[in-house]
Amino acid sequence: MRLRGATEAGDEFELTCVVHDPRSARRLTEAERSVAELLCEGKTLAQVAHLRGVSPNTVKTQVRQIFRKLNVESRVALVRRLCP
């Protein structure tokens, strides 16, 4: 997984993430893993929906399931859980 962004100072950064807790990732379906990877890349729900060819409501449901299965409450916590 890749995470791209910029600091408050405007400096761009890119991180490469590997699954840190493989037991957690195994609990996810293939679709949920794909959504989680896209979220870790910094994609919005709308972008994830477009890339996966599904509705934004489907993505919202998948994100809720991901959060529940991994026992996280935010995207930041998701990245911390899946990336070392």
Secondary structure as a PSIPRED ss2 file (coil, helix, strand):
# PSIPRED VFORMAT (PSIPRED V4.0)

   1 M C   1.000  0.000  0.000
   2 R E   0.000  0.000  1.000
   3 L E   0.000  0.000  1.000
   4 R E   0.000  0.000  1.000
   5 G E   0.000  0.000  1.000
   6 A E   0.000  0.000  1.000
   7 T C   1.000  0.000  0.000
   8 E C   1.000  0.000  0.000
   9 A C   1.000  0.000  0.000
  10 G C   1.000  0.000  0.000
  11 D C   1.000  0.000  0.000
  12 E E   0.000  0.000  1.000
  13 F E   0.000  0.000  1.000
  14 E E   0.000  0.000  1.000
  15 L E   0.000  0.000  1.000
  16 T E   0.000  0.000  1.000
  17 C C   1.000  0.000  0.000
  18 V C   1.000  0.000  0.000
  19 V C   1.000  0.000  0.000
  20 H C   1.000  0.000  0.000
  21 D C   1.000  0.000  0.000
  22 P H   0.000  1.000  0.000
  23 R H   0.000  1.000  0.000
  24 S H   0.000  1.000  0.000
  25 A H   0.000  1.000  0.000
  26 R H   0.000  1.000  0.000
  27 R C   1.000  0.000  0.000
  28 L C   1.000  0.000  0.000
  29 T C   1.000  0.000  0.000
  30 E H   0.000  1.000  0.000
  31 A H   0.000  1.000  0.000
  32 E H   0.000  1.000  0.000
  33 R H   0.000  1.000  0.000
  34 S H   0.000  1.000  0.000
  35 V H   0.000  1.000  0.000
  36 A H   0.000  1.000  0.000
  37 E H   0.000  1.000  0.000
  38 L H   0.000  1.000  0.000
  39 L H   0.000  1.000  0.000
  40 C H   0.000  1.000  0.000
  41 E C   1.000  0.000  0.000
  42 G C   1.000  0.000  0.000
  43 K C   1.000  0.000  0.000
  44 T C   1.000  0.000  0.000
  45 L H   0.000  1.000  0.000
  46 A H   0.000  1.000  0.000
  47 Q H   0.000  1.000  0.000
  48 V H   0.000  1.000  0.000
  49 A H   0.000  1.000  0.000
  50 H H   0.000  1.000  0.000
  51 L H   0.000  1.000  0.000
  52 R H   0.000  1.000  0.000
  53 G C   1.000  0.000  0.000
  54 V C   1.000  0.000  0.000
  55 S C   1.000  0.000  0.000
  56 P H   0.000  1.000  0.000
  57 N H   0.000  1.000  0.000
  58 T H   0.000  1.000  0.000
  59 V H   0.000  1.000  0.000
  60 K H   0.000  1.000  0.000
  61 T H   0.000  1.000  0.000
  62 Q H   0.000  1.000  0.000
  63 V H   0.000  1.000  0.000
  64 R H   0.000  1.000  0.000
  65 Q H   0.000  1.000  0.000
  66 I H   0.000  1.000  0.000
  67 F H   0.000  1.000  0.000
  68 R H   0.000  1.000  0.000
  69 K H   0.000  1.000  0.000
  70 L H   0.000  1.000  0.000
  71 N C   1.000  0.000  0.000
  72 V C   1.000  0.000  0.000
  73 E C   1.000  0.000  0.000
  74 S C   1.000  0.000  0.000
  75 R H   0.000  1.000  0.000
  76 V H   0.000  1.000  0.000
  77 A H   0.000  1.000  0.000
  78 L H   0.000  1.000  0.000
  79 V H   0.000  1.000  0.000
  80 R H   0.000  1.000  0.000
  81 R H   0.000  1.000  0.000
  82 L H   0.000  1.000  0.000
  83 C C   1.000  0.000  0.000
  84 P C   1.000  0.000  0.000
